[in-house]
Amino acid sequence: MAEESYFEREKARLLQEIATGMEDLISTTNAYNRNIEEAYGVGREFKTVADLWGTFVAGATDRNNELHDQGVPGTGGTTFGASTRW
């Protein structure tokens, strides 16, 4: 068999370099994808807590507004705390 030419050796070397680079790229992309999925998962976990907290705050605000609207007992309905509403 004839000896490989310089062109054939360079072609093989470059193809190997490209293949190695592609493997590295795929590996890095997969790691990046896993990190994005983990971050998204953490965000979803906090969404339920945020929704629960929002419900609590809305309920507390509504209850606070009801108390302010009723006024102080024994004063004929005068609302002393009206200026302290949220």
LUMGU-458521 format. One record per residue: residue number from 1; residue in one letter; x, y, z of N, C-alpha, C, O, CB in turn. Coordinates in nm, 4 decimals. Glycine has a CB too. Layout:
// LUMGU-458521
  pos  code       n_u       n_v       n_w      ca_u      ca_v      ca_w       c_u       c_v       c_w       o_u       o_v       o_w      cb_u      cb_v      cb_w
  NUM     A         X         Y         Z         X         Y         Z         X         Y         Z         X         Y         Z         X         Y         Z
...
//
This chain:
// LUMGU-458521
  pos  code       n_u       n_v       n_w      ca_u      ca_v      ca_w       c_u       c_v       c_w       o_u       o_v       o_w      cb_u      cb_v      cb_w
    1     M    0.0843   -0.1182    0.0000    0.0000    0.0000    0.0000    0.0887    0.1243    0.0000    0.1928    0.1293    0.0655   -0.0958   -0.0001    0.1221
    2     A    0.0451    0.2212   -0.0735    0.1221    0.3451   -0.0867    0.1108    0.4267    0.0404    0.0115    0.4202    0.1127    0.0739    0.4275   -0.2077
    3     E    0.2125    0.5016    0.0648    0.2160    0.5881    0.1818    0.1116    0.6983    0.1666    0.0880    0.7475    0.0563    0.3572    0.6484    0.2016
    4     E    0.0473    0.7379    0.2815   -0.0537    0.8440    0.2760    0.0136    0.9764    0.2431    0.1253    1.0045    0.2865   -0.1315    0.8541    0.4102
    5     S   -0.0560    1.0545    0.1672   -0.0031    1.1859    0.1323   -0.0229    1.2824    0.2497   -0.0982    1.2545    0.3430   -0.0718    1.2405    0.0042
    6     Y    0.0451    1.3938    0.2428    0.0303    1.4978    0.3450   -0.1163    1.5401    0.3564   -0.1669    1.5606    0.4667    0.1195    1.6204    0.3116
    7     F   -0.1834    1.5529    0.2434   -0.3245    1.5930    0.2413   -0.4098    1.4925    0.3182   -0.4944    1.5326    0.3982   -0.3752    1.6059    0.0959
    8     E   -0.3895    1.3638    0.2958   -0.4683    1.2603    0.3629   -0.4423    1.2608    0.5142   -0.5354    1.2452    0.5932   -0.4357    1.1216    0.3036
    9     R   -0.3155    1.2787    0.5544   -0.2834    1.2833    0.6976   -0.3492    1.4059    0.7635   -0.4056    1.3947    0.8723   -0.1292    1.2868    0.7186
   10     E   -0.3421    1.5199    0.6990   -0.4032    1.6430    0.7522   -0.5549    1.6300    0.7578   -0.6187    1.6741    0.8534   -0.3639    1.7649    0.6659
   11     K   -0.6111    1.5696    0.6552   -0.7561    1.5480    0.6508   -0.7992    1.4603    0.7684   -0.8960    1.4931    0.8371   -0.7981    1.4827    0.5162
   12     A   -0.7297    1.3506    0.7922   -0.7621    1.2612    0.9033   -0.7452    1.3325    1.0373   -0.8289    1.3178    1.1264   -0.6738    1.1356    0.8986
   13     R   -0.6364    1.4101    1.0521   -0.6130    1.4830    1.1766   -0.7233    1.5851    1.2025   -0.7736    1.5964    1.3143   -0.4771    1.5528    1.1724
   14     L   -0.7601    1.6589    1.0986   -0.8646    1.7608    1.1140   -1.0003    1.6985    1.1426   -1.0769    1.7508    1.2235   -0.8732    1.8471    0.9889
   15     L   -1.0306    1.5868    1.0766   -1.1569    1.5179    1.1040   -1.1621    1.4687    1.2490   -1.2663    1.4770    1.3139   -1.1755    1.3995    1.0069
   16     Q   -1.0508    1.4181    1.2989   -1.0445    1.3738    1.4383   -1.0616    1.4934    1.5333   -1.1310    1.4834    1.6344   -0.9099    1.3016    1.4663
   17     E   -0.9995    1.6034    1.5006   -1.0114    1.7249    1.5826   -1.1557    1.7756    1.5839   -1.2065    1.8174    1.6879   -0.9169    1.8354    1.5297
   18     I   -1.2202    1.7715    1.4690   -1.3606    1.8139    1.4597   -1.4496    1.7201    1.5404   -1.5389    1.7654    1.6120   -1.4070    1.8178    1.3121
   19     A   -1.4255    1.5895    1.5291   -1.5064    1.4920    1.6036   -1.4905    1.5128    1.7542   -1.5883    1.5070    1.8287   -1.4663    1.3475    1.5653
   20     T   -1.3684    1.5366    1.7982   -1.3444    1.5621    1.9406   -1.4147    1.6905    1.9849   -1.4752    1.6954    2.0919   -1.1928    1.5718    1.9692
   21     G   -1.4061    1.7927    1.9026   -1.4736    1.9194    1.9344   -1.6242    1.9035    1.9408   -1.6897    1.9638    2.0258   -1.4382    2.0253    1.8315
   22     M   -1.6795    1.8232    1.8520   -1.8248    1.8000    1.8528   -1.8670    1.7231    1.9779   -1.9715    1.7520    2.0362   -1.8679    1.7225    1.7263
   23     E   -1.7860    1.6252    2.0192   -1.8160    1.5510    2.1418   -1.8142    1.6442    2.2623   -1.9014    1.6368    2.3489   -1.7152    1.4361    2.1619
   24     D   -1.7149    1.7314    2.2672   -1.7076    1.8291    2.3766   -1.8288    1.9221    2.3750   -1.8858    1.9530    2.4796   -1.5777    1.9114    2.3667
   25     L   -1.8669    1.9661    2.2565   -1.9816    2.0552    2.2427   -2.1100    1.9869    2.2904   -2.1893    2.0475    2.3624   -1.9967    2.1004    2.0968
   26     I   -2.1302    1.8636    2.2514   -2.2503    1.7896    2.2929   -2.2502    1.7695    2.4440   -2.3534    1.7858    2.5091   -2.2582    1.6528    2.2206
   27     S   -2.1351    1.7342    2.4997   -2.1249    1.7146    2.6441   -2.1560    1.8438    2.7195   -2.2301    1.8427    2.8179   -1.9848    1.6644    2.6811
   28     T   -2.0998    1.9537    2.6735   -2.1229    2.0836    2.7378   -2.2689    2.1265    2.7232   -2.3280    2.1804    2.8167   -2.0299    2.1909    2.6774
   29     T   -2.3258    2.1024    2.6067   -2.4663    2.1375    2.5838   -2.5582    2.0557    2.6734   -2.6562    2.1084    2.7260   -2.5039    2.1159    2.4366
   30     N   -2.5278    1.9285    2.6913   -2.6091    1.8447    2.7802   -2.6007    1.8928    2.9250   -2.7018    1.8967    2.9951   -2.5640    1.6981    2.7711
   31     A   -2.4810    1.9293    2.9696   -2.4650    1.9821    3.1061   -2.5417    2.1131    3.1222   -2.6067    2.1354    3.2243   -2.3153    2.0036    3.1391
   32     Y   -2.5339    2.1985    3.0224   -2.6069    2.3255    3.0253   -2.7578    2.3003    3.0314   -2.8293    2.3673    3.1059   -2.5716    2.4112    2.9013
   33     N   -2.8054    2.2044    2.9535   -2.9474    2.1703    2.9523   -2.9921    2.1193    3.0894   -3.0994    2.1561    3.1372   -2.9763    2.0647    2.8440
   34     R   -2.9110    2.0353    3.1525   -2.9450    1.9853    3.2869   -2.9531    2.1009    3.3865   -3.0427    2.1040    3.4709   -2.8405    1.8810    3.3348
   35     N   -2.8601    2.1956    3.3770   -2.8629    2.3107    3.4676   -2.9887    2.3946    3.4475   -3.0484    2.4416    3.5443   -2.7387    2.3974    3.4471
   36     I   -3.0285    2.4133    3.3232   -3.1504    2.4896    3.2956   -3.2721    2.4166    3.3513   -3.3602    2.4789    3.4105   -3.1669    2.5133    3.1438
   37     E   -3.2774    2.2847    3.3327   -3.3893    2.2064    3.3856   -3.3951    2.2138    3.5372   -3.5037    2.2239    3.5942   -3.3783    2.0608    3.3411
   38     E   -3.2793    2.2090    3.6040   -3.2761    2.2206    3.7502   -3.3246    2.3579    3.7959   -3.4018    2.3679    3.8913   -3.1341    2.1952    3.8026
   39     A   -3.2802    2.4623    3.7289   -3.3236    2.5980    3.7645   -3.4732    2.6134    3.7444   -3.5408    2.6755    3.8264   -3.2482    2.7029    3.6812
   40     Y   -3.5253    2.5577    3.6366   -3.6689    2.5645    3.6104   -3.7457    2.4877    3.7178   -3.8516    2.5318    3.7625   -3.7014    2.5083    3.4701
   41     G   -3.6920    2.3724    3.7591   -3.7563    2.2931    3.8634   -3.7621    2.3675    3.9953   -3.8635    2.3630    4.0650   -3.6836    2.1619    3.8818
   42     V   -3.6542    2.4358    4.0302   -3.6531    2.5150    4.1538   -3.7563    2.6264    4.1445   -3.8267    2.6547    4.2414   -3.5121    2.5741    4.1807
   43     G   -3.7653    2.6893    4.0283   -3.8649    2.7953    4.0087   -4.0067    2.7442    4.0263   -4.0908    2.8123    4.0849   -3.8499    2.8566    3.8709
   44     R   -4.0335    2.6240    3.9755   -4.1674    2.5650    3.9902   -4.1976    2.5362    4.1366   -4.3108    2.5539    4.1816   -4.1793    2.4355    3.9074
   45     E   -4.0950    2.4912    4.2122   -4.1154    2.4641    4.3546   -4.1516    2.5921    4.4295   -4.2370    2.5899    4.5181   -3.9893    2.4005    4.4159
   46     F   -4.0883    2.7022    4.3951   -4.1173    2.8281    4.4630   -4.2506    2.8874    4.4202   -4.3077    2.9682    4.4933   -4.0070    2.9275    4.4369
   47     K   -4.3016    2.8491    4.3032   -4.4289    2.9027    4.2566   -4.5418    2.8651    4.3509   -4.6270    2.9484    4.3818   -4.4594    2.8529    4.1161
   48     T   -4.5437    2.7395    4.3974   -4.6505    2.6980    4.4889   -4.6412    2.7740    4.6204   -4.7435    2.8126    4.6770   -4.6439    2.5464    4.5149
   49     V   -4.5189    2.7960    4.6698   -4.5009    2.8723    4.7933   -4.5450    3.0170    4.7716   -4.6109    3.0759    4.8572   -4.3531    2.8668    4.8404
   50     A   -4.5082    3.0736    4.6570   -4.5462    3.2121    4.6270   -4.6973    3.2256    4.6145   -4.7551    3.3231    4.6626   -4.4783    3.2599    4.4976
   51     D   -4.7617    3.1286    4.5505   -4.9075    3.1322    4.5388   -4.9740    3.1239    4.6757   -5.0686    3.1975    4.7041   -4.9566    3.0179    4.4499
   52     L   -4.9241    3.0341    4.7600   -4.9785    3.0209    4.8953   -4.9592    3.1504    4.9741   -5.0511    3.1964    5.0419   -4.9115    2.9034    4.9692
   53     W   -4.8407    3.2084    4.9651   -4.8136    3.3336    5.0352   -4.9045    3.4453    4.9823   -4.9566    3.5251    5.0602   -4.6647    3.3731    5.0196
   54     G   -4.9231    3.4506    4.8507   -5.0119    3.5512    4.7928   -5.1545    3.5369    4.8420   -5.2216    3.6362    4.8701   -5.0092    3.5425    4.6423
   55     T   -5.2013    3.4120    4.8527   -5.3352    3.3876    4.9055   -5.3454    3.4350    5.0500   -5.4447    3.4966    5.0887   -5.3706    3.2386    4.8957
   56     F   -5.2424    3.4060    5.1296   -5.2408    3.4497    5.2686   -5.2453    3.6016    5.2788   -5.3240    3.6567    5.3558   -5.1170    3.3961    5.3396
   57     V   -5.1610    3.6693    5.2012   -5.1561    3.8152    5.2058   -5.2893    3.8751    5.1607   -5.3386    3.9702    5.2214   -5.0413    3.8680    5.1178
   58     A   -5.3475    3.8192    5.0540   -5.4769    3.8701    5.0062   -5.5842    3.8517    5.1132   -5.6659    3.9408    5.1362   -5.5190    3.7984    4.8756
   59     G   -5.5833    3.7357    5.1783   -5.6815    3.7120    5.2850   -5.6595    3.8031    5.4032   -5.7553    3.8555    5.4600   -5.6762    3.5680    5.3308
   60     A   -5.5336    3.8230    5.4416   -5.5033    3.9103    5.5548   -5.5404    4.0544    5.5217   -5.5912    4.1266    5.6074   -5.3542    3.9006    5.5927
   61     T   -5.5154    4.0962    5.3988   -5.5497    4.2326    5.3575   -5.7010    4.2521    5.3571   -5.7510    4.3542    5.4044   -5.4919    4.2631    5.2178
   62     D   -5.7736    4.1540    5.3038   -5.9205    4.1634    5.3022   -5.9753    4.1688    5.4440   -6.0645    4.2484    5.4734   -5.9821    4.0441    5.2262
   63     R   -5.9223    4.0843    5.5319   -5.9682    4.0826    5.6709   -5.9351    4.2148    5.7389   -6.0160    4.2666    5.8158   -5.9043    3.9650    5.7482
   64     N   -5.8177    4.2697    5.7117   -5.7771    4.3971    5.7699   -5.8694    4.5088    5.7206   -5.9089    4.5960    5.7980   -5.6298    4.4288    5.7347
   65     N   -5.9035    4.5055    5.5916   -5.9938    4.6067    5.5364   -6.1324    4.5947    5.5981   -6.1972    4.6962    5.6237   -6.0026    4.5937    5.3838
   66     E   -6.1790    4.4727    5.6223   -6.3103    4.4528    5.6859   -6.3102    4.5124    5.8263   -6.4066    4.5771    5.8672   -6.3466    4.3018    5.6916
   67     L   -6.2024    4.4903    5.8991   -6.1937    4.5437    6.0348   -6.1922    4.6960    6.0337   -6.2544    4.7595    6.1189   -6.0687    4.4905    6.1053
   68     H   -6.1209    4.7553    5.9367   -6.1168    4.9010    5.9279   -6.2537    4.9568    5.8889   -6.2937    5.0622    5.9384   -6.0101    4.9457    5.8264
   69     D   -6.3241    4.8886    5.8027   -6.4544    4.9363    5.7563   -6.5610    4.9298    5.8656   -6.6574    5.0061    5.8621   -6.4994    4.8552    5.6362
   70     Q   -6.5448    4.8399    5.9620   -6.6446    4.8249    6.0678   -6.6375    4.9371    6.1706   -6.7370    4.9689    6.2358   -6.6271    4.6916    6.1368
   71     G   -6.5231    4.9949    6.1844   -6.5071    5.0997    6.2846   -6.4820    5.0411    6.4217   -6.4717    4.9194    6.4373   -6.6297    5.1891    6.2881
   72     V   -6.4724    5.1263    6.5192   -6.4451    5.0845    6.6563   -6.5773    5.0631    6.7277   -6.6633    5.1512    6.7266   -6.3577    5.1894    6.7310
   73     P   -6.5949    4.9458    6.7906   -6.7212    4.9200    6.8625   -6.7458    5.0255    6.9706   -6.6543    5.0660    7.0423   -6.7194    4.7790    6.9261
   74     G   -6.8685    5.0675    6.9800   -6.9065    5.1649    7.0818   -6.8831    5.3086    7.0407   -6.9018    5.3986    7.1225   -6.8322    5.1378    7.2070
   75     T   -6.8423    5.3340    6.9157   -6.8159    5.4715    6.8739   -6.9141    5.5156    6.7663   -6.8976    5.6229    6.7082   -6.6722    5.4854    6.8229
   76     G   -7.0150    5.4354    6.7389   -7.1120    5.4720    6.6370   -7.0582    5.4509    6.4962   -7.1050    5.5159    6.4027   -7.1536    5.6158    6.6547
   77     G   -6.9619    5.3624    6.4788   -6.9108    5.3315    6.3453   -6.7937    5.4168    6.3030   -6.7501    5.4076    6.1882   -7.0191    5.3465    6.2460
   78     T   -6.7411    5.4993    6.3912   -6.6257    5.5824    6.3559   -6.5049    5.4928    6.3277   -6.4746    5.4014    6.4043   -6.5934    5.6838    6.4699
   79     T   -6.4379    5.5202    6.2184   -6.3218    5.4421    6.1790   -6.1966    5.5222    6.2095   -6.1618    5.6147    6.1361   -6.3280    5.4039    6.0289
   80     F   -6.1298    5.4872    6.3162   -6.0080    5.5571    6.3556   -5.8875    5.5135    6.2746   -5.7931    5.5911    6.2599   -5.9809    5.5352    6.5018
   81     G   -5.8876    5.3927    6.2218   -5.7710    5.3401    6.1521   -5.7790    5.3538    6.0001   -5.7015    5.2896    5.9292   -5.7526    5.1962    6.1878
   82     A   -5.8701    5.4352    5.9487   -5.8858    5.4452    5.8047   -5.7607    5.4986    5.7348   -5.7357    5.4661    5.6188   -6.0030    5.5332    5.7728
   83     S   -5.6837    5.5791    5.8042   -5.5651    5.6360    5.7408   -5.4473    5.5392    5.7404   -5.3431    5.5687    5.6820   -5.5256    5.7639    5.8108
   84     T   -5.4632    5.4227    5.8058   -5.3529    5.3265    5.8127   -5.3731    5.2082    5.7188   -5.3064    5.1058    5.7340   -5.3367    5.2764    5.9548
   85     R   -5.4625    5.2199    5.6234   -5.4852    5.1096    5.5304   -5.3625    5.0859    5.4458   -5.2824    5.1766    5.4232   -5.6060    5.1375    5.4414
   86     W   -5.3486    4.9654    5.4000   -5.2346    4.9274    5.3173   -5.2488    4.9816    5.1829   -5.1620    4.9602    5.0982   -5.2181    4.7804    5.3102
//
